[in-house]
């Protein structure tokens, strides 16, 4: 069994759900500038007024999960916000941050009955609050 790479929970809960491995994580850092950023007309120099820096992740969840497992994950990540424990590329450590989900793309692999089916691997996109 692999190590825990990513856990999620509703912000109002104390119970973590560990995501299955192998999971692929693609981090990105989004820097937000104010409208005051730009170029000085007198000198031509660029200047930057940063207002925030947010981390974004795309996670590729492995296939083989059933409808109940995926529904449990989606119930958490499709909230207005949720807590996530994962590696932080800026610190080189694992830690907890609050995110919202910008997209989830589960693909049904095979339907066995009206109450049981499974999924191929799928991706979720998360943005830090």
ZAMARGU-4260 file (C-alpha; in steps of 0.2 Angstrom, whole numbers, plus 5000, padded with zeros to 4 digits):
<rodrens>
0) 5000/5000/5000 | 5007/5017/4996 | 5008/5032/5007 | 4995/5045/5009 | 4997/5059/4997
5) 4981/5069/4998 | 4967/5070/5011 | 4950/5080/5010 | 4937/5084/5022 | 4922/5096/5023
10) 4928/5112/5032 | 4915/5109/5046 | 4921/5091/5049 | 4935/5082/5058 | 4934/5067/5047
15) 4947/5065/5033 | 4944/5055/5017 | 4961/5049/5010 | 4961/5049/4991 | 4968/5033/4983
20) 4985/5031/4976 | 4994/5032/4964 | 4988/5050/4962 | 4996/5062/4951 | 4996/5080/4957
25) 5001/5095/4945 | 5003/5111/4956 | 5002/5129/4949 | 5004/5145/4958 | 4993/5159/4952
30) 4999/5177/4957 | 4985/5190/4956 | 4990/5208/4953 | 4980/5224/4956 | 4974/5235/4942
35) 4988/5247/4948 | 5001/5236/4941 | 5008/5241/4924 | 5021/5252/4916 | 5027/5269/4922
40) 5023/5281/4907 | 5038/5292/4912 | 5052/5279/4913 | 5045/5264/4904 | 5049/5253/4919
45) 5037/5239/4924 | 5030/5239/4942 | 5019/5226/4951 | 5006/5228/4964 | 5003/5210/4970
50) 4987/5207/4980 | 4987/5188/4982 | 4995/5172/4978 | 4985/5156/4976 | 4989/5138/4973
55) 4980/5128/4961 | 4981/5109/4958 | 4975/5097/4945 | 4974/5079/4953 | 4972/5064/4943
60) 4963/5051/4953 | 4966/5033/4949 | 4952/5022/4941 | 4943/5007/4949 | 4933/5017/4961
65) 4915/5013/4962 | 4900/5025/4962 | 4899/5026/4981 | 4917/5030/4983 | 4916/5044/4970
70) 4900/5051/4977 | 4908/5052/4994 | 4923/5062/4986 | 4911/5073/4976 | 4900/5077/4991
75) 4916/5084/4999 | 4924/5094/4985 | 4909/5101/4977 | 4905/5111/4994 | 4908/5129/4993
80) 4925/5125/5001 | 4934/5111/5008 | 4950/5107/5017 | 4964/5098/5009 | 4980/5090/5015
85) 4993/5089/5002 | 5011/5093/4997 | 5015/5111/4996 | 5028/5115/4982 | 5033/5132/4990
90) 5037/5125/5007 | 5043/5107/5002 | 5031/5100/5016 | 5014/5093/5017 | 5001/5104/5024
95) 4983/5109/5025 | 4974/5123/5014 | 4956/5127/5010 | 4951/5125/4992 | 4936/5126/4980
100) 4934/5114/4966 | 4933/5122/4949 | 4930/5106/4939 | 4928/5087/4942 | 4927/5075/4927
105) 4923/5058/4933 | 4921/5046/4918 | 4910/5030/4921 | 4919/5015/4915 | 4906/5001/4917
110) 4889/5000/4924 | 4885/4983/4932 | 4868/4987/4939 | 4857/5002/4944 | 4866/5003/4960
115) 4884/4998/4955 | 4896/5005/4943 | 4914/5010/4942 | 4925/5024/4935 | 4940/5026/4924
120) 4954/5038/4931 | 4947/5056/4932 | 4954/5073/4936 | 4949/5087/4948 | 4954/5105/4948
125) 4956/5114/4964 | 4960/5132/4968 | 4965/5139/4985 | 4953/5150/4994
</rodrens>
